[in-house]
């Protein structure tokens, strides 16, 4: 099929997502891929989760970029971004990659949105670079260690070796809900299983690093957007960590709520952004 006609079969939301300008910040000699959509000084940085990439946000970018400058990126080792030479991934590295993208975009302050593993990434960013954080959006991500993370890093080992891909697929399928359509499932599986095994293991080890799980308190405006009866969400605990917290669970959604119910997700997110940037 000729390249032009191939695009006729791509959903319009994806075409709009692909229409942004591309950028490549540099961090420790690595190229960090990012895309910029929209204009203006009010900047939103969207951070994906474990073994995902910037297309996680294909249902948000076209809507948000009507009003805001929206930046998506691929974390080191993910998507089109390069991996560190020593192969070691960490939350500090991920947070510094976000900072490299912010600097490249010449944004002073930004609202950071983090899905799943992207939640501890943006929390780590807020620790390291608080002066550049206008607000935080936590999307079905953990703010304290999951039980499997308390005993060390052995959990990540299941994603290595000959059975690693099978273990990853089983874990990913467990994130789906009854409203995750077949098309969504194909997109998520292709995206997440396409990441190298070294990224799956290294990023999971970064997520489980005990050093990142602290009880510090954040004063920036924060909204939690979580799946229906999410295991990751805990409003009462989160209130002890985020002094200016708004919390919502979107009924009938699973872990990929921003893809499953984008209209409701975008409505809540836009209301928060309008409040932060008013």
Secondary structure, DSSP 8 states (H G I E B T S, - for coil): --HHHHGGGS-HHHHHHHTSEEEEEEETTEEEEEEEES-SS-EEEEE--TT--GGGGHHHHHHHTTTSEEEEE--TTSTTS---TT----HHHHHHHHHHHHHHHT-SSEEEEEETHHHHHHHHHHHH-GGGEEEEEEES--SS--HHHHT-SGGGGGGSSTTHHHHHHHHHHTT--TT--HHHHHHHHHHHHTS-HHHHHHHHHHHH-GGG-----EEEEEEEEEETT-SS--HHHHHHHEEEEEEEEETT--TTHHHHSHHHHHHHHHHHHHHHT-
